[in-house]
Amino acid sequence: MTSLESPTASDTPGTVAPRDFPIRRGCPFAAPAEYAALRTDDPVARVTLPTRREAWVVTRYDDVRELLSDPRASADIRRPGFPALGEGEQEAGARFRPFIRTDAPEHTRYRRMLLPAFTVRRVRAMRPAVQARVDEILDGMLDAGGPVDFVTAYANAVSTSVICELLGIPRHDLEFFRDVTRISGSRNSTAEQVSEALGGLFGLLAGLVAERREEPRDDLISKLVTDHLVPGHVTTDQLLSTLGITINAGRETTTSMIALSTLLLLDRPELLAELRKDPALMPAAVDELLRVLSVADSIPLRVAAEDIELSGRTVPADDGVIALLAGANHDPEQFDDPERVDFRRTDNHHVAFGYGVHQCIGQHLARLELEVALETLVRRVPTLRLAGERDQVVVKHDSATFGLEELMVTW
């Protein structure tokens, strides 16, 4: 981590030596402290990535929304200036072409394929099934007894089970999907390691796609096979890539949010007490936790297809630029006392799910999972507590999604 107090060169904006990025969080429940200084002094800042390439980072709320809604900001991972935070990410992404790393009209086509499965109405209808699955997972965790790794036993089990059941994937080894994401989302993985991990996932999915060709069922894989693959609207490889990113993105961010939110509530018993006293607060609490924790902070990676001006600074064409969601979500110009966790905050227009045409397609499902997972935990396990010391909690700093690697709890 490089301090913001040590830029060299002159004080003229844009001429300081690029800072190293990403910047680690000092507190898991807040944006890196340096983001505040960037918002004030250098809101469109030059940085050096782990790949040793240079790019720009944007920290102000208005600039982040403007950038993410600008059609000149390309999400195409094949562009040379794409600001990947790891070599493996860009090489594998250019090969497998996840639709979140594409531009219109390609991105639009894949998004429309998936959209019917993630509407508010469809997600609302899933609540009883999600509740039943969460109760089943929690029963298993409680029956096994503590101490237990909460990330494995509950957070990952909930998020992975829900997305797999939506797609129609049999109850597989849930840690398999976590391992795939752990490798493919790590900034330290090589292209070969990412390709091998995704290859294992695609192999599993290819078998299911072949089965659904012969015997369609009432699941999302069958729907996509019947409506898009069989008529020739997409190839098998394109469908596998779409399914793969839906699983990875859908389960990883939710796993991180469930685990990190639980740690925050255990750290701040007054917030836990507030939820127990007024369970109707849970939807608003989830949105506030999404804002505060911003686990997808640096996922919105873009390349300027043309010169783009933000806060009086020009990001030149072909330069990479990263919209920092945690920076935006902690901007005091948009959120009063942004470091305060306030479950009664009004007008909470956070950008935890991104913004613009690439805004997370699964946000309604993510909210549902978080509401059910946290409400059930708060209601059914009032004695939940950490097992061990607070500083033993294992935090993920080198992953595309911020979160916890391990959280030992008991009750």
FIFI-331107 format. One line per field, with one value per residue (C-alpha): residue in three letters; x, y, z. Coordinates in nm, 4 decimals. Example, Ala and Ser with C-alpha at 12.3 -4.5 7.8 and 13.67 -1.06 7.14 Angstrom:
// residues 2
r = c(ALA/SER);
u = c(1.2300/1.3670);
v = c(-0.4500/-0.1060);
w = c(0.7800/0.7140);
This chain:
// residues 411
r = c(MET/THR/SER/LEU/GLU/SER/PRO/THR/ALA/SER/ASP/THR/PRO/GLY/THR/VAL/ALA/PRO/ARG/ASP/PHE/PRO/ILE/ARG/ARG/GLY/CYS/PRO/PHE/ALA/ALA/PRO/ALA/GLU/TYR/ALA/ALA/LEU/ARG/THR/ASP/ASP/PRO/VAL/ALA/ARG/VAL/THR/LEU/PRO/THR/ARG/ARG/GLU/ALA/TRP/VAL/VAL/THR/ARG/TYR/ASP/ASP/VAL/ARG/GLU/LEU/LEU/SER/ASP/PRO/ARG/ALA/SER/ALA/ASP/ILE/ARG/ARG/PRO/GLY/PHE/PRO/ALA/LEU/GLY/GLU/GLY/GLU/GLN/GLU/ALA/GLY/ALA/ARG/PHE/ARG/PRO/PHE/ILE/ARG/THR/ASP/ALA/PRO/GLU/HIS/THR/ARG/TYR/ARG/ARG/MET/LEU/LEU/PRO/ALA/PHE/THR/VAL/ARG/ARG/VAL/ARG/ALA/MET/ARG/PRO/ALA/VAL/GLN/ALA/ARG/VAL/ASP/GLU/ILE/LEU/ASP/GLY/MET/LEU/ASP/ALA/GLY/GLY/PRO/VAL/ASP/PHE/VAL/THR/ALA/TYR/ALA/ASN/ALA/VAL/SER/THR/SER/VAL/ILE/CYS/GLU/LEU/LEU/GLY/ILE/PRO/ARG/HIS/ASP/LEU/GLU/PHE/PHE/ARG/ASP/VAL/THR/ARG/ILE/SER/GLY/SER/ARG/ASN/SER/THR/ALA/GLU/GLN/VAL/SER/GLU/ALA/LEU/GLY/GLY/LEU/PHE/GLY/LEU/LEU/ALA/GLY/LEU/VAL/ALA/GLU/ARG/ARG/GLU/GLU/PRO/ARG/ASP/ASP/LEU/ILE/SER/LYS/LEU/VAL/THR/ASP/HIS/LEU/VAL/PRO/GLY/HIS/VAL/THR/THR/ASP/GLN/LEU/LEU/SER/THR/LEU/GLY/ILE/THR/ILE/ASN/ALA/GLY/ARG/GLU/THR/THR/THR/SER/MET/ILE/ALA/LEU/SER/THR/LEU/LEU/LEU/LEU/ASP/ARG/PRO/GLU/LEU/LEU/ALA/GLU/LEU/ARG/LYS/ASP/PRO/ALA/LEU/MET/PRO/ALA/ALA/VAL/ASP/GLU/LEU/LEU/ARG/VAL/LEU/SER/VAL/ALA/ASP/SER/ILE/PRO/LEU/ARG/VAL/ALA/ALA/GLU/ASP/ILE/GLU/LEU/SER/GLY/ARG/THR/VAL/PRO/ALA/ASP/ASP/GLY/VAL/ILE/ALA/LEU/LEU/ALA/GLY/ALA/ASN/HIS/ASP/PRO/GLU/GLN/PHE/ASP/ASP/PRO/GLU/ARG/VAL/ASP/PHE/ARG/ARG/THR/ASP/ASN/HIS/HIS/VAL/ALA/PHE/GLY/TYR/GLY/VAL/HIS/GLN/CYS/ILE/GLY/GLN/HIS/LEU/ALA/ARG/LEU/GLU/LEU/GLU/VAL/ALA/LEU/GLU/THR/LEU/VAL/ARG/ARG/VAL/PRO/THR/LEU/ARG/LEU/ALA/GLY/GLU/ARG/ASP/GLN/VAL/VAL/VAL/LYS/HIS/ASP/SER/ALA/THR/PHE/GLY/LEU/GLU/GLU/LEU/MET/VAL/THR/TRP);
u = c(0.0000/0.1333/0.0589/-0.1096/0.1365/0.4313/0.3667/0.6729/0.6975/0.5135/0.1834/0.0223/-0.2816/-0.1995/0.1784/0.2331/0.3858/0.1149/0.0168/0.0084/-0.3370/-0.5313/-0.5153/-0.5882/-0.8634/-0.7582/-1.1052/-1.3081/-1.6252/-1.5088/-1.3416/-0.9642/-0.8948/-0.6937/-1.0083/-1.1206/-0.7978/-0.8333/-1.1895/-1.0726/-0.7321/-0.7123/-1.0588/-0.9411/-0.6057/-0.3323/-0.2363/-0.0043/-0.1712/-0.0179/0.0467/0.2713/0.0408/-0.1000/-0.4663/-0.6989/-0.9253/-1.2390/-1.3642/-1.6426/-2.0044/-2.1086/-1.8021/-1.8535/-2.2146/-2.1198/-1.8432/-2.0551/-2.3370/-2.1047/-2.1149/-1.7555/-1.6449/-1.5908/-1.6123/-1.4505/-1.1760/-1.0062/-0.8988/-0.5240/-0.5802/-0.8248/-0.7201/-0.7171/-0.5725/-0.4069/-0.2515/-0.4573/-0.7806/-0.7296/-0.5873/-0.8570/-1.1279/-1.0293/-1.0485/-1.3752/-1.5522/-1.7742/-2.0633/-2.0025/-1.6739/-1.8385/-2.0100/-2.3407/-2.4840/-2.3153/-2.3643/-2.7273/-2.8043/-2.6746/-2.8340/-3.1731/-3.1298/-3.0934/-3.3227/-3.6504/-3.5015/-3.4051/-3.7095/-3.8577/-4.1658/-3.9683/-3.7363/-4.0239/-4.1771/-3.8504/-3.8668/-4.0333/-3.7805/-3.4884/-3.6210/-3.6555/-3.3005/-3.1577/-3.3368/-3.2019/-2.8457/-2.8725/-3.0173/-2.7134/-2.4726/-2.6395/-2.6619/-2.2899/-2.2088/-1.9504/-1.6966/-1.7391/-1.6150/-1.9166/-1.8021/-1.8059/-2.0943/-2.3412/-2.2446/-2.1080/-2.3628/-2.6529/-2.5285/-2.4055/-2.7149/-2.9529/-2.7809/-2.7296/-3.0946/-3.2057/-2.9909/-3.0784/-2.7393/-2.7618/-2.6328/-2.2682/-1.9664/-2.0406/-1.6746/-1.5983/-1.7669/-1.5914/-1.2571/-1.3265/-1.3989/-1.1061/-0.8697/-1.0431/-1.1006/-0.7531/-0.5197/-0.2310/-0.3544/-0.1879/-0.3832/-0.3159/-0.4542/-0.7653/-0.8217/-0.7849/-1.0329/-1.2882/-1.2316/-1.3434/-1.6561/-1.7347/-1.6907/-1.9586/-2.1890/-2.1350/-2.2668/-2.5772/-2.6377/-2.6198/-2.8685/-3.1105/-3.1004/-3.2414/-3.4669/-3.5520/-3.6614/-3.8050/-3.4774/-3.2740/-3.0280/-3.3188/-3.4741/-3.1529/-3.0896/-3.4424/-3.4848/-3.1335/-2.8990/-3.1242/-3.2441/-2.8794/-2.8901/-2.5813/-2.3104/-2.2387/-1.9200/-2.1102/-2.3754/-2.1155/-1.9404/-2.2715/-2.3607/-2.0107/-2.0074/-2.3637/-2.2500/-1.9225/-2.0639/-2.3876/-2.2373/-1.9118/-2.0463/-2.3354/-2.1057/-1.8863/-2.1829/-2.3387/-2.0103/-1.8932/-2.2362/-2.2452/-1.9025/-2.0117/-2.3251/-2.1205/-1.8793/-2.1625/-2.4210/-2.6314/-2.7081/-2.7909/-3.0254/-3.1917/-3.2697/-3.4040/-3.6282/-3.7581/-3.7269/-3.9072/-3.5828/-3.4086/-3.4589/-3.3237/-3.0457/-2.9400/-2.9159/-2.7123/-2.4796/-2.4410/-2.3410/-2.1044/-1.9270/-1.9121/-1.7526/-1.7462/-1.5432/-1.3073/-1.5076/-1.6246/-1.3223/-1.3424/-1.1361/-1.1921/-1.2914/-1.2597/-1.1292/-1.3553/-1.3545/-1.4380/-1.3952/-1.1901/-0.9454/-0.9255/-0.8932/-0.7310/-0.8684/-0.7384/-0.6508/-0.7956/-1.0179/-1.1676/-1.4873/-1.4383/-1.7765/-1.6587/-1.5264/-1.8640/-2.0599/-1.8593/-1.8731/-1.9923/-2.1295/-2.3886/-2.4254/-2.4492/-2.1858/-2.1022/-1.8972/-2.1964/-2.3975/-2.7552/-3.0324/-3.2813/-3.0924/-3.3245/-3.2529/-2.9836/-2.9031/-2.5823/-2.3914/-2.2968/-2.4380/-2.2715/-2.4621/-2.5741/-2.6241/-2.3828/-2.5568/-2.5733/-2.8530/-2.8902/-2.9329/-3.2922/-3.1901/-2.8882/-3.1073/-3.3490/-3.0691/-2.9189/-3.2526/-3.3425/-2.9949/-2.9419/-3.2981/-3.2946/-2.9568/-3.0533/-3.3817/-3.2679/-2.9160/-2.9263/-2.6087/-2.3917/-2.0437/-1.6862/-1.4815/-1.1357/-0.9883/-1.1136/-0.7723/-0.7851/-1.0572/-0.9039/-0.9704/-0.9360/-0.7304/-0.6197/-0.9552/-1.1773/-1.4458/-1.3552/-1.4624/-1.3615/-1.1716/-1.2631/-1.4831/-1.4839/-1.8012/-1.9818/-2.3056);
v = c(0.0000/0.3394/0.6407/0.9419/1.1582/1.0637/1.1732/1.3015/1.5497/1.8813/1.9729/2.0384/1.8094/1.5095/1.5355/1.3469/1.0023/0.7382/0.5728/0.1968/0.0435/-0.1358/0.0264/-0.2010/-0.1308/-0.0471/-0.1387/-0.4107/-0.2051/0.1057/0.2219/0.2639/0.5839/0.7157/0.7380/1.0438/1.2274/1.1275/1.2607/1.5949/1.6400/1.4093/1.2741/1.1428/0.9994/0.8218/0.4824/0.1908/-0.1514/-0.4833/-0.5554/-0.2403/-0.0766/0.2653/0.3613/0.6138/0.5750/0.7804/0.8317/1.0937/0.9773/1.2053/1.1127/0.7401/0.7597/0.9800/0.7439/0.4295/0.5834/0.7186/0.5092/0.6187/0.4171/0.0704/-0.2505/-0.4587/-0.6660/-0.7158/-0.3511/-0.3120/-0.0428/-0.2509/-0.1981/-0.5599/-0.5989/-0.9272/-1.0694/-1.3861/-1.1898/-1.0132/-1.3060/-1.5476/-1.2836/-1.2109/-1.5839/-1.6702/-1.3338/-1.2946/-1.0733/-0.8236/-0.7430/-0.6590/-0.3557/-0.3083/-0.4629/-0.7841/-0.7039/-0.6054/-0.9361/-1.1483/-0.9277/-0.9646/-1.3418/-1.3438/-1.0590/-1.2579/-1.4756/-1.1772/-0.9483/-0.8179/-1.0360/-1.3531/-1.2951/-1.2196/-1.5558/-1.7250/-1.6093/-1.9237/-2.1510/-1.9334/-1.9295/-2.3087/-2.3534/-2.1063/-2.2822/-2.6164/-2.4847/-2.3242/-2.6458/-2.8318/-2.5777/-2.5823/-2.9611/-2.9897/-2.7652/-2.4930/-2.3643/-2.3557/-2.1524/-1.9337/-1.8524/-2.2178/-2.3436/-2.0616/-1.7687/-1.9716/-2.2484/-2.0015/-1.8011/-2.0987/-2.3106/-2.0358/-1.9596/-2.3290/-2.4106/-2.1215/-2.2491/-2.6138/-2.7382/-3.0424/-3.0027/-3.0389/-2.9869/-2.6243/-2.5564/-2.6450/-2.3251/-2.1257/-2.2668/-2.1706/-1.8136/-1.8041/-1.8768/-1.6899/-1.3823/-1.3654/-1.0910/-1.3318/-1.6087/-1.6698/-1.7015/-2.0757/-2.1120/-1.9094/-2.1080/-2.4378/-2.3325/-2.2046/-2.5122/-2.7319/-2.5220/-2.5208/-2.8975/-2.9394/-2.6943/-2.8511/-3.1818/-3.0126/-2.8231/-3.1499/-3.3091/-3.0172/-3.0441/-3.3932/-3.3405/-2.9758/-2.9006/-2.6044/-2.4220/-2.1407/-2.3636/-2.5359/-2.2007/-2.0700/-2.3935/-2.4069/-2.0379/-1.9392/-2.2328/-2.4637/-2.1852/-2.0867/-1.7443/-1.8356/-2.0978/-2.3543/-2.1687/-1.8413/-2.0035/-2.1656/-1.8318/-1.6651/-1.9362/-1.9280/-1.5559/-1.5732/-1.8326/-1.6621/-1.3116/-1.4267/-1.6290/-1.4521/-1.1052/-1.2474/-1.4804/-1.1821/-0.9670/-1.2311/-1.2996/-0.9395/-0.8153/-1.0791/-0.9753/-0.6116/-0.6985/-0.9040/-0.6121/-0.3640/-0.5240/-0.2064/-0.2599/-0.6238/-0.5185/-0.2679/-0.5404/-0.7737/-0.4999/-0.4006/-0.6813/-0.4645/-0.2664/-0.5530/-0.4335/-0.0883/-0.2456/-0.4579/-0.1511/0.0312/-0.2665/-0.2829/0.0841/0.0704/-0.2532/-0.2033/-0.5444/-0.4989/-0.1783/-0.2132/-0.4452/-0.1673/-0.1614/0.0539/0.1882/0.5372/0.4877/0.8665/1.1430/1.1664/1.4662/1.4190/1.6807/1.8955/1.6144/1.4438/1.0663/1.0219/0.7825/0.4246/0.4732/0.2396/0.3854/0.2259/0.3518/0.2963/0.2037/0.2292/0.5770/0.6831/0.5156/0.6995/1.0395/1.2992/1.5136/1.2409/1.0672/1.2494/1.1143/0.8305/0.6258/0.5910/0.2706/0.3983/0.1462/0.4352/0.6295/0.7752/0.8364/0.5700/0.5783/0.3789/0.2303/-0.0998/-0.2811/-0.0451/0.1961/0.2346/-0.0410/-0.2747/-0.2460/-0.5897/-0.7905/-1.0042/-0.7213/-0.8133/-1.1728/-1.0559/-0.8345/-1.1223/-1.3601/-1.1048/-1.0237/-1.3889/-1.5028/-1.2207/-1.2146/-1.5900/-1.5758/-1.2848/-1.4512/-1.8092/-1.7767/-1.5001/-1.6294/-1.6230/-1.4936/-1.5074/-1.8138/-1.6806/-1.3349/-1.0611/-1.0247/-1.3908/-1.3198/-1.3827/-1.0998/-1.1253/-0.8343/-0.9787/-1.0803/-0.9005/-0.9027/-0.7862/-1.0187/-1.2779/-1.5959/-1.7415/-1.6402/-1.8787/-1.8552/-2.0442/-1.9981);
w = c(0.0000/-0.0925/0.1252/-0.0269/0.1637/-0.0527/-0.4133/-0.5880/-0.8767/-0.8667/-0.7022/-1.0385/-1.0822/-1.2934/-1.2556/-0.9282/-0.9489/-0.9882/-0.6630/-0.6271/-0.6566/-0.5146/-0.1715/0.1233/0.3718/0.7235/0.8515/0.6780/0.7233/0.5389/0.2222/0.2432/0.4378/0.1429/-0.0698/0.1284/0.0437/-0.3212/-0.3370/-0.2021/-0.3641/-0.6637/-0.7568/-1.0926/-0.9956/-1.1874/-1.0395/-1.1065/-1.1117/-0.9976/-1.3665/-1.3634/-1.6158/-1.5358/-1.5168/-1.3500/-1.0460/-0.9821/-0.6245/-0.6273/-0.6351/-0.9205/-1.1268/-1.0726/-1.1908/-1.4830/-1.5916/-1.5622/-1.7669/-2.0393/-2.3614/-2.4279/-2.1243/-2.2712/-2.0668/-2.3422/-2.1808/-2.5177/-2.5378/-2.4738/-2.2115/-2.0054/-1.6393/-1.5247/-1.1769/-1.2672/-1.5825/-1.5529/-1.5426/-1.8725/-2.0669/-1.9542/-1.9915/-2.3494/-2.4196/-2.2437/-2.3002/-1.9901/-2.0961/-1.8142/-1.9901/-2.3241/-2.4760/-2.6545/-2.8629/-2.7443/-2.3769/-2.4386/-2.6065/-2.3203/-2.0573/-2.2244/-2.2231/-1.8451/-1.7444/-1.7208/-1.4476/-1.2293/-1.2397/-0.9144/-0.9642/-1.0332/-0.7388/-0.5039/-0.5950/-0.4940/-0.1312/0.0143/-0.1585/-0.0467/0.3101/0.3109/0.1842/0.4370/0.7215/0.6016/0.5858/0.9279/1.0743/0.9430/1.0876/1.4296/1.4372/1.3590/1.6529/1.6884/1.6454/1.2685/0.9736/0.9042/0.5496/0.4503/0.6621/0.6006/0.3759/0.0850/0.1314/0.1049/-0.1927/-0.3920/-0.3263/-0.4355/-0.7672/-0.8431/-0.7783/-0.9972/-1.2807/-1.2240/-1.1078/-0.8762/-0.5231/-0.5973/-0.3742/-0.2807/-0.2100/-0.5743/-0.6903/-0.4201/-0.5301/-0.8914/-0.7878/-0.5462/-0.8349/-1.1176/-0.9000/-0.7490/-0.8649/-0.8135/-1.0455/-1.3792/-1.7022/-1.6956/-1.3424/-1.4271/-1.7473/-1.5606/-1.2910/-1.5417/-1.7566/-1.4689/-1.4228/-1.7950/-1.8065/-1.5402/-1.7174/-2.0599/-1.9274/-1.7891/-2.1139/-2.3094/-2.0683/-2.1000/-2.4790/-2.4439/-2.1424/-2.0607/-1.7058/-1.5181/-1.4633/-1.6147/-1.8002/-1.9763/-2.0616/-2.2135/-2.4028/-2.5437/-2.6260/-2.7297/-2.7913/-2.9918/-3.2285/-3.2864/-3.1213/-2.9175/-2.9456/-2.6757/-2.5755/-2.5465/-2.3311/-2.1057/-2.0586/-1.9706/-1.7202/-1.5721/-1.5006/-1.3657/-1.1109/-1.0200/-0.9902/-0.8318/-0.5521/-0.4682/-0.3887/-0.1864/0.0076/0.0940/0.1957/0.4227/0.6020/0.6290/0.7376/1.0110/1.1368/1.1449/1.3438/1.5911/1.6267/1.6880/1.9167/1.9216/1.5523/1.6154/1.8954/1.6641/1.4108/1.6785/1.8127/1.4687/1.2097/0.9537/0.9283/0.7477/0.3843/0.4706/0.6770/0.3795/0.1572/0.4192/0.4575/0.0792/0.0783/0.3721/0.2793/-0.1010/-0.1560/-0.5361/-0.5006/-0.7984/-1.0243/-1.2648/-1.4978/-1.8099/-2.1012/-2.2400/-2.6051/-2.6412/-2.4158/-2.1085/-1.8741/-1.5064/-1.2336/-1.4703/-1.5494/-1.8877/-1.9070/-2.2512/-2.5083/-2.4671/-2.0985/-1.8381/-1.5660/-1.2546/-1.0901/-0.7167/-0.5718/-0.2120/-0.2861/-0.4232/-0.1446/0.1216/-0.0462/0.2119/-0.0717/-0.1303/0.2088/0.5402/0.7811/0.5396/0.7869/1.0195/0.9747/0.9841/0.9205/0.9068/0.6413/0.3764/0.0067/0.0102/-0.3616/-0.3332/-0.6255/-0.4608/-0.7654/-1.0112/-1.2309/-1.5897/-1.8449/-1.6639/-1.3273/-1.1640/-1.3226/-1.0087/-0.7577/-0.6641/-0.5938/-0.3947/-0.1762/-0.1174/-0.0175/0.2198/0.3803/0.4363/0.5416/0.7922/0.9296/0.9867/1.1558/1.3827/1.4776/1.5256/1.6712/1.9327/2.1005/1.7862/1.8656/1.7418/1.8276/1.8999/1.8840/1.6554/1.4882/1.3822/1.1256/0.7815/0.5341/0.1550/0.0195/-0.3145/-0.4605/-0.7101/-0.4390/-0.0890/0.1892/0.4435/0.3755/0.7148/1.0075/1.3026/1.5114/1.7841/1.9826);
